């Protein structure tokens, strides 16, 4: 079975290490761990990863966050992938840093990338894996925060956050969304 895993972010060096690009970061880690690399194509960079006989197209849209739907819709059609086999990986201000939340569908929650995907697909019935970037910013500074660089403490944790997200993606593909949600949505245990 084929899957489209779309990691959201913005292209360009100035956005590379920003919180908004956690979707790109996770897919980069997945590609690296799988010994593959991205190739630029129409509306984004893609690579193919195999997980237990399933073909995963990893997509990093090149359309910028606010037009992510254009890339997602194009690659779903191009690869003839059913919408239920789409998983979008993105940042979430409402979740504590590193926390994950997988849902089979839902509202955009004000996220411009999801809003555009909803518009382009004509519905919000697709799975998403939200990764918490926390909301540690002063009122009115949301954009600066989201497009800001990781703190040094966060940066140290990012490989673990990415590994956890990759496990959630693999669970989505191999076990289905319901069981994957049980795995992804458990709170990380605090170190003693």
PyMOL commands that set and color helices and strands:
alter all, ss='L'
color gray80, all
select helices_A, chain A and resi 13-15+19-33+65-78+83-85+112-121+142-146+152-175+177-184
alter helices_A, ss='H'
color red, helices_A
select strands_A, chain A and resi 2-7+39-41+44-51+54-61+86-92+100-103+127-132
alter strands_A, ss='S'
color yellow, strands_A
deselect
rebuild
show_as cartoon
